[in-house]
Amino acid sequence: MSLFPRFAAACLALACVALSAPPALAEVRVGVLAVQGAAEAEAEFAPTIAHLNQALPGRDFVLVPLPLAALSQAAAQDKVDFLITNPGHYVALGTRLGVTRIATIERLDPAAGGRVGSTVIAPDRPGHPQGWRDLSGLRIAIVSRDAFGGWQVALREMLDAQAPAPGPLVETGYPMMNVVEALRAGRADVGVLRACLLETLIAQGLVAKGEFAVVAERDAGDVACRLSSRLYPDWPFARLASTDRDLARQVAVALLTMPAAQGRRWAVPHDYGAVQELFRDLRLGIFEDMPHRGLIDYLRAHWHWFAGFGLAVLWWAVHSARVEVLVRRRTAELTREMAERSRAEAESRQHREERDQYARLGVLGEMASSIAHELNQPLGAIANYAEGLTRAIDRGQPDPAFLRDGVRGIAGQADRAGAILRRIRSFLHRREPQRESLDLNELVRGPLSLFGAAAGRRGIALRFEPAPGLPRVTGDRVEIEQVLLNLLQNALDASEDASQGGEIRLSTASDENMVTVTVRDHGSGLPDPAAQHIFDAFYTTKERGLGLGLPICLTIAESHGGRLWAEPQPDGLAMHFSLPVATEPEDAA
């Protein structure tokens, strides 16, 4: 037989085999939450998968047991077509992925443990926690923060009881038996199991009866399980948004017609509003950003912001208190410094007044002979008038006109002597400076009259050259007279010490802003070393001088806004004393 006939016969045989083989079934993957491991999940839902394969022969239903996180990922990636999970996980996926329930597990015997809740257990030892408030600061073992019966249900009960915050959460992962092992190993103080799991573990011999106590136990009603929480609808059978609608309808019909198995059956979908209310209370899923139901919840959710704000307020209060203390301390220091400065200024002012007083006394001491001569003239005239009147009376023929003239002469000379004494008294009197408008030409004549007699006896001529139309100045009359008396006394002493007395010339002049008085002598002059120190306190070229005259005169000139300076001359010295021109008050508008 040739090769070609053999090859054709083989191809025909293969075609016949292919035509006779049944077509491949379409696989339908049903993801299930494996709370106690894959083996238990497969055993629990094996009747459901078998019924679906029998009711829908064109499909191959496969059970895929997965932990919570893996099941969520599989649903998000469309790796499963249907889901069997706890009600909390279903509500979370429903809001995020559009998962829709088509049936709900219904227990035939509620006493066997229908519906979903939480049981909080603790090692049955003396002093174990009794209620929710006793969990404050204790370590709690849970399978996952996303576990519904294994944590979220218990958390809602804690919030409703307004229990203090517990200690750290110890996440063990699935299966839920890991929570029991964490309690036995001492890694946690209490644990959270889904409702009725404790009784199942006792029945299986995995937990000894009396090994654990139930915390916050409540009346379970017709459910023969020890509970710590209220109950919620049982697990749903749900389809994903990507699952074919016709397939989902066929699966729903098959589930509702499935006979009861293992004491339960599939019923029409239950209302999961209680689960959504729990999510709203715990701010989970779509309710995460919704307003909180109360102040306690709001504080719990945003405690870190309030803590930061509290720290900021505390820092501000401490900073404000510190600043206030520093301000008060600095204010006290400034007040003390101002008081000390005021006292120092008062003492300085008093010392300056005493120094000025001593200087005036010194000037009057040097002028004593001139003052005595000035007073002798009116006193001598009074004596002459009195003697003449006495003689006229003694002759027995007094002339009334002669007597009247004599008495008037006595009165005039007495007034003259009184004026001299008043001028000296005002010069010596200690008082506050009194500024007034002054005519320097008129003011200069007073000191000149006091020095006239003394200069005449020493053969020194006094000459006054007043400038016509001199502007007025503002100042204290006594202080300005003190300056002029000092300058005249120094000029008189310098002229007396010189080989030729010559004359002393006093003149006034003005420019736009200043009025100047110049005292020019033809005395011994001013040597270069003395010219640098004449205004220093206690520096003097006189044998019995105090060295205070010119420094005080300089202080008076500067306090009036003026100047005092020396100008050496070839045959003597010129002292210049300037004052600012008085400012005329503006006319009222």
Secondary structure, 3 states (H helix, E strand, C coil): CCHHHHHHHHHHHHHHHHHHCCCCCEEEEEEEECCCCHHHHHHHHHHHHHHHHHHCCCEEEEEEEECHHHHHHHHHCCCCCEEECCHHHHHHHHHHHCCEEEEEEEECCHHHCCCECEEEEEECCCCCCCCHHHHECCCEEECCCCCHHHHHHHHHHHHHCCCCCECCEEECCCCCHHHHHHHHCCCCCEEEEECCHHHHHHHCCCCCCCCEEEECCECCCCCCCCECCCCECCCEEEECCCCCHHHHHHHHHHHHCCCCECCEEEECCCCCHHHHHHHHHHCCHHHCCCCCCCHHHHHHHCHHHHHHHHHHHHHHHHHHHHHHHHHHHHHHHHHHHHHHHHHHHHHHHHHHHHHHHHHHHHHHHHCHHHHHHHHHHHHHHHHHHHHHHHHHHHCCCCCHHHHHHHHHHHHHHHHHHHHHHHHHHHHHCCCCCCEEEECHHHHHHHHHHHHHHHHHHCCCEEEEECCCCCCCEEEEHHHHHHHHHHHHHHHHHHHHHCCCCCEEEEEEEECCCEEEEEEEECCCCCCHHHHCCCCCCCCCCCCCCCCCHHHHHHHHHHHCCCEEEEEEECCEEEEEEEEEECCCCCCCC
